[in-house]
Amino acid sequence: MLWSGWGDPAKAADLPGPIRKLLHEMLGVRPPRDRAADFGEVRLPAVALSPLVLTALRDVVGADHVRFDDDARLRHTRGKSTPDLLRMRAGDGSDAPDAVVLPGSHDEVLAVLATCAAHRVAVVPFGGGTSVVGGLVATRQGFAGVVALDLARLNRLVAVDRESMVAEMEPGLRAPQAEQLLAGHGLTLGHFPQSFEYATLGGFAAARSSGQASAGYGRFDDMVVGMTVATPRGTLDLGRAPASAAGPDLRQVILGSEGAFGVITSLRLRVRPAPAERVYEGWRFESFAAGSAALRRLAQEGALPTVLRLSDETETMIGLARPSEIGALSADAGCLAVAGYEGFSEVPALRERVAAVASGLGGVYLGPGPGESWAYGRYSAPYLRDSLLAAGATVETLETAGFWSNLPRLYEAVRLSLHASLGSPLVMCHISHVYGTGASLYFTVVTAQTDDPVGQWETAKRSVNEAIVTAGGTISHHHGVGRDHREAHAVEIGDLGVEILRGIKDRLDPEGILNPGVLVAPEKPVS
Ligand SMILES: Cc1cc2nc3c(=O)[nH]c(=O)nc-3n(C[C@H](O)[C@H](O)[C@H](O)COP(=O)(O)OP(=O)(O)OC[C@H]3O[C@@H](n4cnc5c(N)ncnc54)[C@H](O)[C@@H]3O)c2cc1C
């Protein structure tokens, strides 16, 4: 993973000249004032951990698995939001952990937590490092140091219960590794977020991720039937039946807890047979409203393809279509929907049902071209973000969800807020996760960088968070809370809700060492 950007450095590319020109003409984008820092120029704080603590950690996981070289520290600094990348490009490594610790078992995680609690060292559980909400930055105040607890060595497919269609897998497995291991059994999880190439199973559970095929396979939290969690107070082993009336479901307390309550060391996950057939195709609707109505009908009639997404007018023109298709689509100012089917003999009948609903609501069938084009480029947008940042554009995404009846209001509120704080940015939106009762809205914003691009985005983000909550949406449908959504989340769940979360944290993590500052603010500054 590129330390200051996304993915395989070999795939990094400069923006072509004509696109730069277009960005300049449309948005006033100019090359950034300062060049991006080289690896050796990033300013890292001195390692704060004492030799005593480093020795204690080595005693637990072995000397090879405690690293405090610059390379390891830098690669575990923050996540991959646009402000994270901008800070790295500016040479700011101030949030680097003091050390990276790689445990090899559940018991080692427990022992690391005990050691860190004894020495008041903050612990940041680290999966793929793709958080976009500030979920990997711990508050240092009151702690003797910070370690990143990298779960990469917990990377086994432990067992497959074919009869129950449940696989036990370790949290450090990256999604492609997990899919490869399951493919050996003819199975799949069906979880394909845009961060698929790098994110891990533990991160998906801890941040309540949702993948591009959620209409068919469900969200990641739907897939978790059981889990083992290491906390500073001991082990939690949750989930022993497909459903249960034995009190509140404690799995739901850990799902979405973003490393603040415990470290997930094992997951029991519902799996599906790997599909024999994959078909992706496109539909055009006259407007976002008309397309939304069709998606709603499909969700409410239970005729859902595996992938279902709808771009608004702007995203249709700019984002999804191939350059050769932009003219054709924009001439008619429509909205592109992609329907993807992954399955077996049921696929033809489902396609017919979807076609009947879509065409009955004004959809025009575009054939497989746009669907295949989407499937081909489904993981490429983050690479483009790096090229845009280098060219002087700020590009960031944000998401929310709401009930169908409130979706138009939410859509407008977000757009208005972004326009109010960023001048005339390019704002694109799509729906990519649908339910009978509502849907998510996923926005991409492109604007010209100012000389302080981090400050520019932070101001916009504060106001758009407020707009989302005021308009009745949730602050996150699938990115999580982290630090960036913490205040808005507190408004969303109210004082009592925050008190409950704090109470759970205090009970599981009395020293407050787990990801301090993420999910819930400390009640009072730690002294
Ligand atoms: C380009 C890009 C595209 C993305 N697309 C999507 C998308 O389509 N859908 C989506 O849902 N998200 C998406 N994300 C967000 C991100 O990939 C998800 O939040 C993902 O779940 C994070 O997984 P990770 O392994 O990288 O976790 P990390 O980023 O390493 O950690 C995320 C949070 O979980 C905690 N954590 C990690 N592992 C554990 C564990 N084992 N136990 C306890 N806590 C743990 C961390 O402390 C942190 O707070 C995207 C991000 C990027 C950068």
Ligand as a Chemical Component Dictionary entry (heavy atoms), coordinates in Angstrom:
data_LIG
# 
_chem_comp.id                   LIG 
_chem_comp.type                 NON-POLYMER 
_chem_comp.pdbx_formal_charge   0 
_chem_comp.three_letter_code    LIG 
# 
loop_
_chem_comp_atom.comp_id 
_chem_comp_atom.atom_id 
_chem_comp_atom.alt_atom_id 
_chem_comp_atom.type_symbol 
_chem_comp_atom.charge 
_chem_comp_atom.model_Cartn_x 
_chem_comp_atom.model_Cartn_y 
_chem_comp_atom.model_Cartn_z 
_chem_comp_atom.pdbx_ordinal 
LIG C1  C1  C 0 -10.867 4.049  -1.040 1  
LIG C2  C2  C 0 -11.770 3.551  0.033  2  
LIG C3  C3  C 0 -12.966 2.947  -0.299 3  
LIG C4  C4  C 0 -13.811 2.482  0.702  4  
LIG N1  N1  N 0 -14.969 1.857  0.351  5  
LIG C5  C5  C 0 -15.780 1.362  1.309  6  
LIG C6  C6  C 0 -16.985 0.676  0.964  7  
LIG O1  O1  O 0 -17.300 0.484  -0.206 8  
LIG N2  N2  N 0 -17.751 0.207  1.975  9  
LIG C7  C7  C 0 -17.393 0.360  3.274  10 
LIG O2  O2  O 0 -18.103 -0.109 4.136  11 
LIG N3  N3  N 0 -16.272 1.031  3.625  12 
LIG C8  C8  C 0 -15.457 1.515  2.686  13 
LIG N4  N4  N 0 -14.309 2.175  3.043  14 
LIG C9  C9  C 0 -13.986 2.355  4.463  15 
LIG C10 C10 C 0 -13.125 1.220  5.061  16 
LIG O3  O3  O 0 -12.522 0.440  4.056  17 
LIG C11 C11 C 0 -13.980 0.358  5.947  18 
LIG O4  O4  O 0 -14.338 1.095  7.095  19 
LIG C12 C12 C 0 -13.340 -0.953 6.401  20 
LIG O5  O5  O 0 -14.288 -1.660 7.157  21 
LIG C13 C13 C 0 -12.087 -0.753 7.233  22 
LIG O6  O6  O 0 -11.406 -1.987 7.291  23 
LIG P1  P1  P 0 -9.866  -2.044 7.663  24 
LIG O7  O7  O 0 -9.481  -3.469 7.772  25 
LIG O8  O8  O 0 -9.068  -1.215 6.751  26 
LIG O9  O9  O 0 -9.897  -1.416 9.109  27 
LIG P2  P2  P 0 -9.011  -0.273 9.736  28 
LIG O10 O10 O 0 -9.092  0.952  8.907  29 
LIG O11 O11 O 0 -7.661  -0.796 10.023 30 
LIG O12 O12 O 0 -9.798  -0.056 11.095 31 
LIG C14 C14 C 0 -11.092 0.510  11.089 32 
LIG C15 C15 C 0 -11.559 0.653  12.539 33 
LIG O13 O13 O 0 -11.772 -0.628 13.114 34 
LIG C16 C16 C 0 -10.867 -0.878 14.189 35 
LIG N5  N5  N 0 -10.434 -2.268 14.030 36 
LIG C17 C17 C 0 -9.778  -2.809 12.977 37 
LIG N6  N6  N 0 -9.614  -4.131 13.178 38 
LIG C18 C18 C 0 -10.179 -4.423 14.375 39 
LIG C19 C19 C 0 -10.340 -5.612 15.140 40 
LIG N7  N7  N 0 -9.891  -6.801 14.717 41 
LIG N8  N8  N 0 -10.968 -5.532 16.333 42 
LIG C20 C20 C 0 -11.441 -4.357 16.786 43 
LIG N9  N9  N 0 -11.317 -3.202 16.104 44 
LIG C21 C21 C 0 -10.701 -3.242 14.919 45 
LIG C22 C22 C 0 -9.768  0.153  14.056 46 
LIG O14 O14 O 0 -9.198  0.489  15.293 47 
LIG C23 C23 C 0 -10.506 1.323  13.422 48 
LIG O15 O15 O 0 -11.161 2.100  14.373 49 
LIG C24 C24 C 0 -13.449 2.648  2.058  50 
LIG C25 C25 C 0 -12.232 3.248  2.377  51 
LIG C26 C26 C 0 -11.402 3.696  1.384  52 
LIG C27 C27 C 0 -10.094 4.330  1.736  53 
# 
loop_
_chem_comp_bond.comp_id 
_chem_comp_bond.atom_id_1 
_chem_comp_bond.atom_id_2 
_chem_comp_bond.value_order 
_chem_comp_bond.pdbx_ordinal 
LIG C1  C2  SING 1  
LIG C2  C3  SING 2  
LIG C2  C26 DOUB 3  
LIG C3  C4  DOUB 4  
LIG C4  N1  SING 5  
LIG C4  C24 SING 6  
LIG N1  C5  DOUB 7  
LIG C5  C6  SING 8  
LIG C5  C8  SING 9  
LIG C6  O1  DOUB 10 
LIG C6  N2  SING 11 
LIG N2  C7  SING 12 
LIG C7  O2  DOUB 13 
LIG C7  N3  SING 14 
LIG N3  C8  DOUB 15 
LIG C8  N4  SING 16 
LIG N4  C9  SING 17 
LIG N4  C24 SING 18 
LIG C9  C10 SING 19 
LIG C10 O3  SING 20 
LIG C10 C11 SING 21 
LIG C11 O4  SING 22 
LIG C11 C12 SING 23 
LIG C12 O5  SING 24 
LIG C12 C13 SING 25 
LIG C13 O6  SING 26 
LIG O6  P1  SING 27 
LIG P1  O7  DOUB 28 
LIG P1  O8  SING 29 
LIG P1  O9  SING 30 
LIG O9  P2  SING 31 
LIG P2  O10 DOUB 32 
LIG P2  O11 SING 33 
LIG P2  O12 SING 34 
LIG O12 C14 SING 35 
LIG C14 C15 SING 36 
LIG C15 O13 SING 37 
LIG C15 C23 SING 38 
LIG O13 C16 SING 39 
LIG C16 N5  SING 40 
LIG C16 C22 SING 41 
LIG N5  C17 SING 42 
LIG N5  C21 SING 43 
LIG C17 N6  DOUB 44 
LIG N6  C18 SING 45 
LIG C18 C19 SING 46 
LIG C18 C21 DOUB 47 
LIG C19 N7  SING 48 
LIG C19 N8  DOUB 49 
LIG N8  C20 SING 50 
LIG C20 N9  DOUB 51 
LIG N9  C21 SING 52 
LIG C22 O14 SING 53 
LIG C22 C23 SING 54 
LIG C23 O15 SING 55 
LIG C24 C25 DOUB 56 
LIG C25 C26 SING 57 
LIG C26 C27 SING 58 
# 
